[in-house]
Amino acid sequence: MCVEPSLEHAVLAEMRRGSRGARRCGARHDWPRTLIEGLHRGQHELLDHLDRVAGSVPAVFRPVAWLHHAGNSHLSARDLAAAGLSEHEIRAVALLADADPLDAGSRDVQHVRDIAAVPGTAGRIARVVGRAALADLLRAGHPVGDRLDALGGAA
């Protein structure tokens, strides 16, 4: 995916500028949406999916919910850390980035099972967001049942 370098630079600069105060004032959850809307401009179906997933998880998980497809972009862990994501959130985004929810292959089902087994905070965040994402795709008619079952109650 190509993103205008000037757009990416402006969004990352804004994220860095607001990241310290954003954690205190609650605006922390707004920058991922702004970033993703720029990265996925014109991809209305994907943006609608991200919006529904972010709206279906607790506020603390929303930055990862907005960014769970960011693996398709060239955002680095350093960019995300500079913007204020915690190590756990960055790890959760990385875990989710390796899964393609629309690929019904057995490799993808195994990856979801692997996420279900990841211990700690990053695993929990990935399971909550992954389950919400798969549930949204299922409601939209995508065949994700095996992957949703693989996450089970592990959240």
N, C-alpha and C positions, 0 to 999 in steps of 0.2 A: 504494500500500500504506500502510495506517495502522499506525502503531506508537504504543503508549502513550507519551506524552511522558516520563512518569516512568521508564519502562523505558529509553528511549533515553538520558535524562540519566544514569541510574545506570550504564549500560554505558559511556558515553563518559567519565564521571568515573573509573571503574575503569581504563579503558584509559589515560587520562592519568596516573593515579597510578602505574601499573606500567610505563609504556613505557620509562623510562630504565633501570631495572634489568633489565627483561625482555630487552633486547638482549644483556645479558651472561650471563644465567642460562639462556637457552633457552626461557623461558616465552613469548617473543615470539610464538610460533606458536599459543598457546592463545586469545588474546583474539579473533581473528577468528571462531573457531568460536562463542564465547560470544555475540558480537554478532549473528552471522547466525542463530543459533538463536532469539534474541529477535526479530529482524526478520521471520523467516519461520516463526514459531511455527505449528504445525499443518500446515505444508506438507511432509509427510513425504517425498513423492517428490523434491521439490527438495532437502531436507536430505540425503537419502540420496545423491543425485547429487553434491552438494558434498562430502560425506564421502568418497565413492569417488574423486573427482578429487583432493582434498587428499591422500589416501592413496597416490595413484599418481605424484605428482611429488616431486622432491627437497625436503627440508625447507625450503630457502631460498625455494622458490616457494609454500609452503603458505599464507601469508597472502593472496596474490593468488588462489590456488585457492579458498579459502573465500569470498572477496569478489567472484568474477567475475560474480555476478548482483546485486551491490549497486547497480548502476545503476538498478534498479527501485525503490530506496528513496530517501530524501531525505538520505543521507549526503553531505557535501560533501568536497572535497579537503582543506579545512581540518580537518575532523573526523578524517580519515584521517591527516593529517600530525601532528596533536596526539596521536594514538594511537601514533605511532611509525613509520608507513610512510614509506619513502624516496620521493623524487620519482619515481624509476623505477617503483616499485611502484604509486604513485598513477596514473601515466600508463598503466601496463599495465591497471589496473582500469578506467580510462576507455576504453581501446581495446576491451576485452572487453565493456564495458557497452553499447556501441553495436550489438553483434551479438546477434541472437536465434537461437540454435541450432535452435529448432524451426520457424522460418520458412524454408520452402524457396524463398523468392523469390530472384530473380537479384540483387537489391540486397544481400541478405545474403551471397551467394556472393562478390560483388565486395568487400564489406567484409572478408571473411576474406582475400581476395587482398591487400587493402590492408595488413592486419596482417602478412602474410607479407613485405611489402616495407619495413616500418618498421625503420629502422636502430637500432642501439644496444641498451642494456640493457633498456629498456622493451619494445622490440619482441621481444627474445628471451624475456623473461618472458611476454609475452602469447602468443607462439607455443607455448611449452611448456605453459602452462595451457590455452590454447585447443585444442591438439591432444589433450590428456588429456581435456578436457570432451567434445569431439566423439567421441573413441574410446569414452568411457563411454556416450554417447547411442546410438552405433552398436550397442554390445553390448546395449543395452536395446531395440533394435528400431526406433529413430527413424531416418528417412531423412536421413543427414547425409553421405553419401559424397562428394558434390561439394565440400562445404566442407572435409572432411578432406583430400581431394586438393589443394585450393587451398593448404593450409598446407604440404603436401609435406614435404620434408626441411629446410625453412627454419629449423627450431628451432635 
